[in-house]
Amino acid sequence: MIKFFTNRELSDRLGIKLAKWKRWSREFLPPDPLGGMQSGYARQYNPDQAFTVFLGGHLVADLKFTIPEANQIIQDLNKWLSEKGFFFDLRGHSMSDRGMDALIKKYIIFIRREKGVDKRFKFIYTIRGVISNEPVQHKGFEMMKKLYVETSVNQRPEKPSEMDMNVVKTLYIKGILSDFVDAVGLERNRYAALS
């Protein structure tokens, strides 16, 4: 059974001021078909709606994107997030067993703005799936050996994949989801990305 949450519940559990949570909710979700100032119904959030607001708030408050930019990022990444199991699974036995995805311990999304000619926000995302990160000895020095896979979202094939780390913002998406699930009290096995 799916649980729904109120503004106050989410505000309290996530440690976000109620007014800020409501403002983010208005910015990152479509209008509530049942709610409204005059209706007498308080908005209820399913886990995916609550996570969308939480993610949008993180993009604005912590990564310093504007609200229109954060909305564009959420829209751009929505399909990928769904495919990789970052949304609530009603069946309750979500496991990532699809090839290499089952090996990935965490995802890191590098977000960079593409210089565009129009006024729309255009972002390119390089998504790194970390498989292992272990210390090794090499010529008397301790180093880290990383094994990962990378993919891109919104990148044109002719563009080089090198990133200028001075203009890239980093989103530790699996950590954001984990913090959200733990704070709200959801079952981790409902998310393939966490299993």
Number of C-alpha atoms within 10 A of each C-alpha: 6 11 9 13 16 13 17 15 14 20 18 14 13 17 11 15 12 15 12 12 22 16 12 19 23 13 17 23 14 9 12 14 7 11 13 12 7 6 8 9 11 13 17 17 18 13 19 13 19 23 20 19 23 22 22 27 24 16 22 18 12 10 14 13 17 13 17 14 19 22 21 18 20 18 12 17 14 14 10 13 14 13 11 16 19 21 20 24 17 11 10 15 14 18 16 18 11 9 8 11 17 14 15 18 16 18 21 18 23 20 20 19 14 12 9 10 8 7 6 10 16 18 19 20 22 21 21 19 20 17 17 14 12 9 10 12 10 9 7 7 8 10 12 13 12 11 13 16 13 12 12 15 15 13 16 10 8 6 7 8 13 7 12 8 11 7 11 16 16 17 19 14 18 17 14 14 20 16 13 20 20 13 14 18 10 16 13 18 16 21 24 23 28 21 15
